[in-house]
Amino acid sequence: MKIGFIGLGIMGKPMVRNLLKAGHELVVYDVIPSNIEEVVNSGAKKAASSKEVAASATLIITMLPNSPEVKEVVLGENGVLEGAKPGSILIDMSSIAPLASQEICKACAEKGVRMIDAPVSGGEPKAIDGTLSIMVGGEKQVFDEVYEILLQMGSSAVYCGEIGAGNTTKLANQVIVACNIAALSEAYMLSARAGVDPKLVFAAIKGGLAGSTVMNAKSPMIFDHNFKPGFKVDLHIKDLKNALDTGHAVGSPLPLTALVFEMLQTLHSDGCGQNDHSAIAKFYEKVAGKTIC
């Protein structure tokens, strides 16, 4: 199948490569030429604009930083809707505000383009090995049509409801992940201050009720001070801001989210915005005046 793909960053590049491995023809675009060249070297064909991508394929996937970028790529000049044929499907796999997904979907429908929102969880490692968790909102029929293609990028794809439901689910995911990393950092600093090796604490508790995928993935990074980004602090700031805005709009209290959001903002101000979000540990080290390990 011929697939258009727009957005070739940390997540987009490996997702494109997995689609190529599955036997699809990919036509791609990104605002950074070097990103395009990397996936062209893997077998994709380059386009000169988002409009050209959409004109070349009836299935278009976007993987972009935030709501404004998705709006620009889909609705803007030389955008997807200028090139897309009626009946085309747009899968927006970006993590954006649910209300933005609904706004973009409405504009797509006016052009005869069907859209689902399908954000992902798992970061770069799971994008590389094709085991992302994908959460989807939109028409169930469209989800059913693209289900097998989604599973060529992820290990699961779950239909969550109408358009925007995918991104609402992703916001819930990001709240849980951020608060989990903060709790890990807080607990490990308590251990270090009390004279107990945090690595031994991890070994002792990871098989119990406190254990989690987040604990297993992020604890070694915290211990090694390895903050090479799988998911950047700045991107998590974006997601938590969308969560807080959505919470305010629907009347849902998010006090823990607000607290961790401020931790992340402090890290950004300290020049750590491009670090992995496990760098929340740095906030605790700064306040406590001690390293965890």
N, C-alpha and C positions, 0 to 999 in steps of 0.2 A: 504494500500500500504506500502511496505517496503522502507524506506527512510534512506540514510546515511547522517550524519550531522557531520561536522568537524569544531570546533571552538566554545567553550562553555563559552564565556566571558559574560559580562554584557548583550549583546544583544542575543547571541546564546542560552543561557539557557532558557529564556522565549519563544523564538521562537520554541525550541524543545518541550517545555511543551504544547504549543498551537497545534502543530502537533499531539502530543500524545492525546490531548483532542478530536481532530478531528477523532481519530480512527486509525491512522497510527502506524505501527511498526517502531521504530527508533533504528538504530545502530549508535553509536557515538564515537568520539575520540577527545581528546584535549591533549596538552602537559602537562597540569596541572592535575594530578590525582584527586585532590579534586573536580575539576569542573566536571569530568566524574562521580564521585560518586553522586554528587548532582542530576544529571539528571537520573542516574540509579535508584536512590531512587524514582524518579517520574514515572518510568516504562520503561525507555530506556534500551537497551542492549549495553554493552561496547565492543569496539574493541581495539586491541593492536597497531594499526597503521592506517594511512590514506589508505594505500594499502588494509588493511583488510576491512575497511569501504566500499571502492569501489568494492571489490570483493563480498560483501554481499548484495549490492543493485544496481539497475540500475538507480536510481535517487539519485544523491549526491549533497548536499548543503554545501557550505563553507561560513563561517562568520569569517573573520580573520582581523588582524589590518591593513595591508598595502600590497603593491605589492610584496615585497620580501617574505613575509610569504605565500602568495598565490602561488607564483612560486615554493617555496620549497615544499609545501604540494601537489601541483598538479604534478610538473615536477621532483621533487627530488627523492632521494632514499626512498623506501617504500612509495612512493607517490601514488596519485590517479591513474595516468596513468599506474602504474605497476599492478594495480588490476582491473581496469575497463574493462568491456566487451564492444566490439563494439556495438554501438547502445545506450549505456548509455547516460544519460543527466547529465551535470554538471551545477548547478546554483550557480554562485559565487555572494553571496550577500554582500561581502566585499566592502568597498569604496576604490578603488584603481585608479591608473592612467589609462586613457582610452587606451593608447598605450600598457600598460602591459596586459590589457584584450585582445587586439587584438593578442599579441604575444602568450599568453596562449591558446587562441582559436585555433590558427594555429597549435600548438603542439597537441591539443586535436583532431583536425580533422585528423591529420596524423595517429592517433590510432583508428579512427572511433567513437570518442566520440563527441557528440554535446554539445555546451556550450552557455549559455547566461550570460550576466552580469546583475545583478538585485540588485543594492544597495538600501538602505532604508533610510527614514527620519522619525523622530519621537522620537528617543532616547529610553531609557529604559522604560518610562511609557507606550508608545504606543507599544513597543515590548511585554510588559506584558499583555496588554489588547487586543492585536491582531489587532491594528488599524494603523499599519505602512503604510506609503506611499511608494510604490515600483515602481522604474523606471527601465525599461528593455531595453537592447540592444541585438541583435542577430537575428537569423532566426525567422521570424514571426510564422512559423509552430511550432517551439519548444515552443515559448511563448504560443501559443494556447493550446498546450498539457499540460502545467504545470500551466495554468492560475488559475484553481480552487484551486490548492495547494497553490499558492501564496496568494490567498484571505483567506486562513486559518491562515495566519500570518499578513495580512494587510487589510486595508479597501479599498485600491485601488492598482491596478497594471496597469501601463500605458506603452504601447509599444512605444519606442522613436526612433527606427531605428536600424541600423546595430550594430554589436558587438562594444562595447565601448561607444555607445550612452547613455546607462544607467549611466555609470560613468561620462560622460560629463554632463548629467543632474544633477547628484548628486553634481558635483563641482559647478554648477550654484546655486544650493540650498544652499550649504555651504557658498558661497560668500555672498548671501543674508542674511543668518542667522547671520553670523559673523558681517557684517556691521550693521545689525539691532540692535544687542546687544550693539555694540559700540555706536550707535546713542542714544539708550535708556540711557546708562550710562552717556553719555555727557549731555543729556537733563536733567536728574535727578540731576546731579551735578550742572548745571546751576540753577535749581530751588532751590536746597539746599543753594547755595551761595547767592541767591537773597532773601532768607528768606521765601520761599514758600514750604510747605510740599510736597515732591515728591509723597507721597501716594495720596494726593488730586489731584495733576497733573494727575496721572494715572487714577483716577476715572473720571476726567473731560474729558480726551481726548480719552479714550480707545474705545468709541463708534463712534468716528469720523474717518477721513481719515487716521490718524496716527495709528489707532488701527491695531493689527495684532495678529496672533497666537503666535508669538515670544514675543510680549509685554505681552500678558496674561499669558504665561507660565513662563517668566523669571523675570518680575517685582517683584512678591512676593518674589522670591529667593534673588533678589538684596536687597530688603527692609529688609529682615530677616537675611541677611548675611548667608544664607543657601546654601552652595556651594557643597553639596553632589552631586557627579557626576551622571547626567543622560547622559551627553556627555562631556567627559573630555577635558580640555584645550589642552593636548598633542595630542589628536586625531584630534582636530580642526587644530592644527598646521600642522599635517600631510596632512589634506585635503587641506588647503590653499597652502601648498608647491606644492602639485600636481596641484592645479589650476594655480599657478604662472608658473610652468614648462610647463603646457599645453598651457597657454596663450602665453608664449615666443615661443613655437614651432609653433603655428598657427598665430602669429602676432596680438594677441588681447591685448589691454592695460588693466592693472588691478591695477591702482594706489591706489584705496581705499582698495583693497584686500591686497596690499603690506603694507599699513599703519597698518591695523588691525593685520596682520601677525606679525609685530614687537611688537605690544602690547602683543600679546599672547606669543611671545618669551620672553618678559620681565617678564611676569608672571611665565613662566617656570623657568627662572633664579632665581626668587624669591621663588622657591620651591612650586609653586602652580599648577604644571602640572597635578596633579591628581584631581584638583578642577573641578567643572562644568564650562562650558564655560561662564556662566553668571558672573563668576569671572572677566571678562573684567572690571566690575565695580571697582574692586580693583586697576586696573591701574589708573583710574581717581582719586580714593581716595588717592593714593600714590602721584600723581602729584599735586593735589589740596591741600593736607594736611588736608583733611576733609572727614568724612564719609558721605555717601549719606543719611543714616537714623541712 
